[in-house]
């Protein structure tokens, strides 16, 4: 199978999965003519639909086989014992259910055997366990019956077989009273106490090691990692240091830390066990009595000093409770427990639940308002507009409330929405006008949560019904949101249809409320920008602004238009204009809705983006910081919505040469994005930017990988010939050039240039950057002084469109001076280098690693001119920065090593 | 032997120098470390639990921590560990196959009783081969599966490891699984 076939196979497989099941075969038949590939995809789809994963099972079975000595031992014999079944197995052996082969009354036993790895330590351990068990004789500890050695000299253990269930399960199944639970726990304490008196620490107390028999007798099992205390030690509290065994949730903090373990560790595990026993099978509302909670809290204190001094003391306090005496633990640490409770329950009372409730309230409110609106139309319009604002805000809240790990919370919100849908479909809303509005409200919520399929269904229905009723305004409103929803899923056809009709209606019916009319035209404009008809988009947005201003709409709405104009101008490459519009939007928003609002933060982010383009780094940093501060305050630190802010921050790190920090921050942004409802949709963006950070680190191969990934995603999302896809291709061509792969670089760069000339026009800064890159590739293949002049000219043009301080221009200048140097124009090269280094340092940041990297070119120049002392001094001055900023396999580090050896030939590092 | 975790840490720090060499040097150490932990883990678990690759690999990593490992070191470690785990299991499956043909004597003397069920391990070699084939088609998908099966990484961990989003990872996983299942069917 060729690489192309594989790509095709992947596309067909994922494509088919997006079809509904019944339509897959037909879809595949229409998409694929190659029979072999078709069969392969169908086999894969069939495999995908099947439950289970044979590979996972194979791995598990082999691991099991490896660590237990092999399958299928049932029926085999060991000494007098015949194996019936395997009870369990682990890293080096197994526990079997066995019976005496010659036994008349068939006594059943548990047989523990080490096989598999011949590890001396585990052999020692089994011998130790045998020794320990031989000394323990207690009704609540599983007794040893026999111990033996195989012909090969490997020890095995035969123990009393306990037919019982783990203690937590027993509590759940038999639902004993609280008093019975406490009494049972008391017996377990006695057994542990007995072990301690015999100088044995169990070290692994957990439900699976405490079984309860049908008669209700608790039995302690598995002293496999138990430890004998040294009886002749002078230490008052016997401690022992062992390897790090632990069970999350039951092992003590000191055990987790690998610190010495004492009897206090068993006290801790008992406390955890008790806590579980008290809760198992009881409702969340049936909290254990405070006295018992106090006992648990004291037994499980983080610091061993704060715990009961011994199991005896713990058992005594439990007895206090059973006898109705005051419990020792209750007098202490109330604050601690309160804090613990809050900590434990904070998530449960968190924002997701609140937001879900608020959402229900909101739907109700919209319904009520719509009912009222028939009596007081005008009044209701105002309130509905307000409700939309509330909605915007709520939706971001819900988004921020979906914690990455507990994605179950999303379900809660979705359940609320599903209920809403049911409420509409029922005959409950017979009134068609009310139905229009409710459909709209629900569709709006789905859309804002980016669950677009039901959103579009609801909104289309709302629009259709409104049209039937002749309510143009409601139709426009539904079409607006429907169109935006379609844009978000790249459904151009639907977006175009909905938004064009909305805009046409808005123009044809001047008595539609001005805000709605302006939105229709504005949204069509945004669609145009998104689908890359930027010029027309800007005109429409300006038209919407005029409507908003003339109608004397709330200033906040006017501000939105200014913001959108900023977006349009930025896309058109008119950065100064864009900045002006963003500032204007910010000024109005600050006055009307205040700084601490998502909308204000969005305009700040826009301003920050343009600032980067024109090299206004201080403004950029301030904008990012302020936006992040606002959104942190609004949403808290783990909100998925913050992925945008962290991306901005990462961009800034990258521009300032903190590349590793940038990659880390991009990853954080990507994780947050993945955690959003319907998340992970911005990876096309992150992959490209991470690539650029790798490029900065001097790792072009790594960068290439990321760029290619981004290109794949962009192609799928925006199409092959979009300017957005071209952006990532441009970056790819750059790193290919760096790697000397000129043919590949040239064909990609040509394609990018073609797209940019067509989509952006020849004056756009990105087009200039493309022309520049093409010249550089040509120069690399066939150097000529004419080309160098053209390159210099294009860099000047780019600097004029952006700024001398933008990172793109600085990178272009760095590349240029290296060409000059290769060309032997040493004087000019030196002057340009010094200027560029100075710009990095004074305009970006003093210790910019790329300035240090350029210093290496000065070193090379010095060496070429035999100024060895100067070269040496420079090298030493930059060494620390270079070692700190670039990883070992970076091109910059290789170059450093070459120059250290006095090697000035670029072939050494390129 | 007790120095292994420290040696592994030191080697991870040299990753940038010569990946191939460092990887080759690391594998036997990680092999030994995983093997040792597998042996120990059993003592901690007792009966009732089936050992998972993830427990092994995570414990191996925990033994390294406390030193100066950073984000990249962790990535490199998991890359080596998943590959090593695969090799351990393949070696075992091979040995088992030889044994079935009358090779090594069982380490523990068990007198023969009733039927012995078929050893499943032979199929792991098929899996190994299929995964090598997959790697020829699509390296990233193959690595995704390797991390998932042999290191038991969670989706989030694997995504971080491979520098892709969880969404991409899910797609790769689904594609790779289906391909493997179809291939092994």
Boltz contact constraints between the chains, C-beta under 6 A:
constraints:
  - contact:
      token1: [A, 6]
      token2: [B, 137]
      max_distance: 6.0
  - contact:
      token1: [A, 6]
      token2: [B, 138]
      max_distance: 6.0
  - contact:
      token1: [A, 10]
      token2: [B, 175]
      max_distance: 6.0
  - contact:
      token1: [A, 13]
      token2: [B, 175]
      max_distance: 6.0
  - contact:
      token1: [A, 43]
      token2: [B, 182]
      max_distance: 6.0
  - contact:
      token1: [A, 44]
      token2: [B, 178]
      max_distance: 6.0
  - contact:
      token1: [A, 44]
      token2: [B, 179]
      max_distance: 6.0
  - contact:
      token1: [A, 44]
      token2: [B, 182]
      max_distance: 6.0
  - contact:
      token1: [A, 47]
      token2: [B, 178]
      max_distance: 6.0
  - contact:
      token1: [A, 47]
      token2: [B, 181]
      max_distance: 6.0
  - contact:
      token1: [A, 47]
      token2: [B, 182]
      max_distance: 6.0
  - contact:
      token1: [A, 48]
      token2: [B, 178]
      max_distance: 6.0
  - contact:
      token1: [A, 54]
      token2: [B, 184]
      max_distance: 6.0
  - contact:
      token1: [A, 55]
      token2: [B, 127]
      max_distance: 6.0
  - contact:
      token1: [A, 55]
      token2: [B, 149]
      max_distance: 6.0
  - contact:
      token1: [A, 55]
      token2: [B, 180]
      max_distance: 6.0
  - contact:
      token1: [A, 58]
      token2: [B, 123]
      max_distance: 6.0
  - contact:
      token1: [A, 58]
      token2: [B, 124]
      max_distance: 6.0
  - contact:
      token1: [A, 58]
      token2: [B, 127]
      max_distance: 6.0
  - contact:
      token1: [A, 59]
      token2: [B, 149]
      max_distance: 6.0
  - contact:
      token1: [A, 61]
      token2: [B, 120]
      max_distance: 6.0
  - contact:
      token1: [A, 62]
      token2: [B, 89]
      max_distance: 6.0
  - contact:
      token1: [A, 62]
      token2: [B, 93]
      max_distance: 6.0
  - contact:
      token1: [A, 62]
      token2: [B, 121]
      max_distance: 6.0
  - contact:
      token1: [A, 62]
      token2: [B, 124]
      max_distance: 6.0
  - contact:
      token1: [A, 63]
      token2: [B, 51]
      max_distance: 6.0
  - contact:
      token1: [A, 64]
      token2: [B, 50]
      max_distance: 6.0
  - contact:
      token1: [A, 65]
      token2: [B, 121]
      max_distance: 6.0
  - contact:
      token1: [A, 66]
      token2: [B, 92]
      max_distance: 6.0
  - contact:
      token1: [A, 67]
      token2: [B, 38]
      max_distance: 6.0
  - contact:
      token1: [A, 67]
      token2: [B, 51]
      max_distance: 6.0
  - contact:
      token1: [A, 71]
      token2: [B, 117]
      max_distance: 6.0
  - contact:
      token1: [A, 72]
      token2: [B, 116]
      max_distance: 6.0
  - contact:
      token1: [A, 72]
      token2: [B, 117]
      max_distance: 6.0
  - contact:
      token1: [A, 75]
      token2: [B, 113]
      max_distance: 6.0
  - contact:
      token1: [A, 75]
      token2: [B, 114]
      max_distance: 6.0
  - contact:
      token1: [A, 76]
      token2: [B, 110]
      max_distance: 6.0
  - contact:
      token1: [A, 76]
      token2: [B, 113]
      max_distance: 6.0
  - contact:
      token1: [A, 77]
      token2: [B, 111]
      max_distance: 6.0
  - contact:
      token1: [A, 87]
      token2: [B, 47]
      max_distance: 6.0
  - contact:
      token1: [A, 88]
      token2: [B, 47]
      max_distance: 6.0
  - contact:
      token1: [A, 88]
      token2: [B, 48]
      max_distance: 6.0
  - contact:
      token1: [A, 90]
      token2: [B, 41]
      max_distance: 6.0
  - contact:
      token1: [A, 90]
      token2: [B, 42]
      max_distance: 6.0
  - contact:
      token1: [A, 90]
      token2: [B, 45]
      max_distance: 6.0
  - contact:
      token1: [A, 90]
      token2: [B, 51]
      max_distance: 6.0
  - contact:
      token1: [A, 91]
      token2: [B, 38]
      max_distance: 6.0
  - contact:
      token1: [A, 91]
      token2: [B, 39]
      max_distance: 6.0
  - contact:
      token1: [A, 91]
      token2: [B, 41]
      max_distance: 6.0
  - contact:
      token1: [A, 91]
      token2: [B, 42]
      max_distance: 6.0
  - contact:
      token1: [A, 91]
      token2: [B, 51]
      max_distance: 6.0
  - contact:
      token1: [A, 92]
      token2: [B, 39]
      max_distance: 6.0
  - contact:
      token1: [A, 92]
      token2: [B, 42]
      max_distance: 6.0
  - contact:
      token1: [A, 93]
      token2: [B, 42]
      max_distance: 6.0
  - contact:
      token1: [A, 95]
      token2: [B, 47]
      max_distance: 6.0
  - contact:
      token1: [A, 115]
      token2: [B, 108]
      max_distance: 6.0
  - contact:
      token1: [A, 117]
      token2: [B, 39]
      max_distance: 6.0
  - contact:
      token1: [A, 119]
      token2: [B, 39]
      max_distance: 6.0
  - contact:
      token1: [A, 122]
      token2: [B, 39]
      max_distance: 6.0
  - contact:
      token1: [A, 125]
      token2: [B, 43]
      max_distance: 6.0
  - contact:
      token1: [A, 150]
      token2: [B, 108]
      max_distance: 6.0
  - contact:
      token1: [A, 150]
      token2: [B, 109]
      max_distance: 6.0
  - contact:
      token1: [A, 151]
      token2: [B, 109]
      max_distance: 6.0
  - contact:
      token1: [A, 208]
      token2: [B, 48]
      max_distance: 6.0
  - contact:
      token1: [A, 222]
      token2: [B, 46]
      max_distance: 6.0
  - contact:
      token1: [A, 224]
      token2: [B, 43]
      max_distance: 6.0
  - contact:
      token1: [A, 224]
      token2: [B, 46]
      max_distance: 6.0
  - contact:
      token1: [A, 225]
      token2: [B, 43]
      max_distance: 6.0
  - contact:
      token1: [A, 225]
      token2: [B, 44]
      max_distance: 6.0
  - contact:
      token1: [A, 245]
      token2: [B, 44]
      max_distance: 6.0
  - contact:
      token1: [A, 670]
      token2: [B, 165]
      max_distance: 6.0
  - contact:
      token1: [A, 674]
      token2: [B, 165]
      max_distance: 6.0
  - contact:
      token1: [A, 674]
      token2: [B, 166]
      max_distance: 6.0
  - contact:
      token1: [A, 680]
      token2: [B, 165]
      max_distance: 6.0
  - contact:
      token1: [A, 680]
      token2: [B, 166]
      max_distance: 6.0
  - contact:
      token1: [A, 680]
      token2: [B, 167]
      max_distance: 6.0
  - contact:
      token1: [A, 683]
      token2: [B, 165]
      max_distance: 6.0
  - contact:
      token1: [A, 887]
      token2: [B, 16]
      max_distance: 6.0
  - contact:
      token1: [A, 888]
      token2: [B, 16]
      max_distance: 6.0
  - contact:
      token1: [A, 888]
      token2: [B, 17]
      max_distance: 6.0
  - contact:
      token1: [A, 889]
      token2: [B, 16]
      max_distance: 6.0
